[in-house]
Amino acid sequence: PRGRRRALVAAGATAAVALGLTAAGAVVVTGLGGPDVVLARAASPVAPEAAEAGAAPEGADDAHLASLTAPTETPPPPPPPEPVDVPEPVVRVEPLAPGESYGEDAYPWAVAYEVPDLGATWAAALPAGQVGLGDLGQYRFQPTVPGQSCNGGSSSPRSVAGRQWMWAEEDSDRLDQTTVELVVTGWPEGGGAAAFADVVEDDGHCTWYDDVPSPADVAVPSADEAWAGVRQSPVGDGSTVLLGAARAGDLVVGVQVWHPAAGDAEGLTGRLLEAAVLELRAADPGGAAG
């Protein structure tokens, strides 16, 4: 009986081991001498199609594993922004009563009259070889003389018409070339003299943003008043900048010349002012030229 009990216990233990190994993925083969254990690799629980696609096991709790095995797709780039059509400003000629100027709420592109195009008299006064670089069109918020800064901090009347042009030796960014800028501003009836005085006295809505130009001699026979100034270039290259202003009635002409030819700077400024005044006198826009 004792030997039989030992055999039964051994058989029960072997069966338990066999069941455990079977659950673990082993194969149990029963032979004549008792169960023989043959270890075998357990089958993967991942479905073949999921394994081929690189997907995470179904029901997996490991978020990191899921992020490594899940297929990734690059989102398409966003479409380019649609172009925005900015309408061109529309200039309106809105005549004013004698002595009247525009109020703060007035349409910004309103002018009392249009400043005329420049003709042969002006072209002949320009230095040889100058080409036009720009015409800003009809716009009353112009500096009285190119090179001024306009901050609007004055009680003086504002201009009621204006136009600005620029010429240079070539259409490039070369800084040492001779350039010419011209501004024509129109003022309320009777206000031209005060606007010219603001230039000379560095007062009004537009003033010199750095050093005040040193006075220079200039002759403008056709003008009611004329002024010229000279200063060094604000960009620090040591070059000379000539500035000038001339009045014809309630119109004020302002010029700025960068890098004028040596020995002809003041003479060139006078010729440019005279040419502009002559053309304005002939056109007499809005009767402002007198």
HUFEN-V643100 format. One record per backbone hydrogen bond with DSSP energy under -1.0 kcal/mol. CO is the residue of the C=O (numbers start at 0). NH is the residue of the N-H. E is the energy in kcal/mol with one decimal. If there is no record, write none. Layout:
BEGIN
co->[CO & CO]
nh->[NH & NH]
e->[E & E]
END
This chain:
BEGIN
co->[0 & 1 & 2 & 3 & 4 & 5 & 6 & 7 & 8 & 9 & 10 & 11 & 12 & 13 & 14 & 15 & 16 & 17 & 18 & 19 & 20 & 21 & 26 & 28 & 30 & 33 & 35 & 37 & 46 & 47 & 48 & 49 & 56 & 61 & 62 & 63 & 64 & 65 & 91 & 96 & 102 & 106 & 108 & 110 & 118 & 119 & 121 & 126 & 130 & 133 & 139 & 144 & 148 & 159 & 160 & 161 & 162 & 163 & 164 & 165 & 165 & 166 & 167 & 169 & 178 & 179 & 180 & 181 & 182 & 183 & 184 & 185 & 185 & 187 & 190 & 191 & 192 & 193 & 194 & 195 & 196 & 197 & 204 & 204 & 206 & 213 & 219 & 224 & 226 & 227 & 228 & 229 & 230 & 232 & 238 & 239 & 240 & 241 & 242 & 243 & 244 & 245 & 246 & 247 & 249 & 250 & 251 & 252 & 253 & 254 & 255 & 256 & 257 & 260 & 263 & 264 & 265 & 266 & 267 & 268 & 269 & 270 & 271 & 272 & 273 & 274 & 275 & 276 & 277 & 278 & 279 & 283 & 284 & 287]
nh->[4 & 5 & 6 & 7 & 8 & 9 & 10 & 11 & 12 & 13 & 14 & 15 & 16 & 17 & 18 & 19 & 20 & 21 & 22 & 23 & 25 & 24 & 37 & 35 & 33 & 30 & 28 & 26 & 50 & 51 & 52 & 54 & 59 & 65 & 66 & 67 & 68 & 69 & 110 & 99 & 105 & 109 & 91 & 93 & 122 & 123 & 125 & 129 & 167 & 165 & 141 & 147 & 206 & 111 & 185 & 138 & 183 & 135 & 181 & 132 & 133 & 179 & 130 & 171 & 257 & 166 & 255 & 164 & 253 & 162 & 251 & 159 & 160 & 190 & 194 & 195 & 196 & 197 & 198 & 199 & 200 & 202 & 150 & 151 & 148 & 229 & 222 & 246 & 244 & 215 & 242 & 213 & 240 & 235 & 232 & 258 & 230 & 256 & 228 & 254 & 226 & 252 & 223 & 250 & 186 & 247 & 184 & 245 & 182 & 243 & 180 & 241 & 178 & 263 & 267 & 268 & 269 & 270 & 271 & 272 & 273 & 274 & 275 & 276 & 277 & 278 & 279 & 280 & 281 & 282 & 283 & 286 & 287 & 249]
e->[-2.3 & -1.6 & -1.8 & -2.2 & -2.2 & -2.5 & -2.4 & -2.4 & -2.4 & -2.4 & -2.3 & -2.2 & -2.5 & -2.7 & -2.7 & -2.4 & -2.8 & -2.2 & -2.3 & -1.6 & -3.7 & -1.2 & -2.7 & -4.3 & -1.1 & -2.0 & -3.2 & -2.6 & -2.5 & -2.5 & -1.6 & -2.2 & -2.0 & -2.2 & -2.1 & -1.6 & -2.2 & -2.0 & -2.4 & -2.5 & -1.5 & -1.9 & -1.8 & -2.7 & -2.0 & -2.2 & -1.1 & -1.4 & -2.0 & -1.6 & -1.8 & -1.5 & -2.5 & -2.8 & -2.3 & -2.4 & -2.5 & -2.6 & -1.8 & -3.1 & -1.2 & -2.2 & -3.2 & -1.7 & -2.2 & -2.8 & -1.9 & -2.5 & -2.9 & -1.7 & -2.5 & -3.0 & -1.2 & -3.3 & -1.9 & -2.2 & -2.3 & -1.8 & -1.1 & -1.8 & -2.6 & -2.9 & -1.8 & -1.1 & -3.6 & -2.4 & -1.6 & -2.4 & -2.7 & -2.3 & -2.9 & -2.8 & -2.7 & -1.4 & -2.8 & -1.7 & -2.0 & -2.9 & -2.7 & -2.4 & -2.6 & -3.4 & -3.1 & -1.5 & -2.2 & -2.8 & -2.3 & -2.1 & -2.8 & -2.0 & -2.4 & -2.5 & -1.3 & -1.9 & -2.6 & -2.1 & -2.2 & -2.1 & -2.4 & -2.2 & -2.4 & -2.4 & -2.2 & -2.4 & -2.5 & -2.0 & -2.2 & -2.7 & -1.9 & -2.1 & -3.3 & -1.9 & -2.2 & -3.5]
END
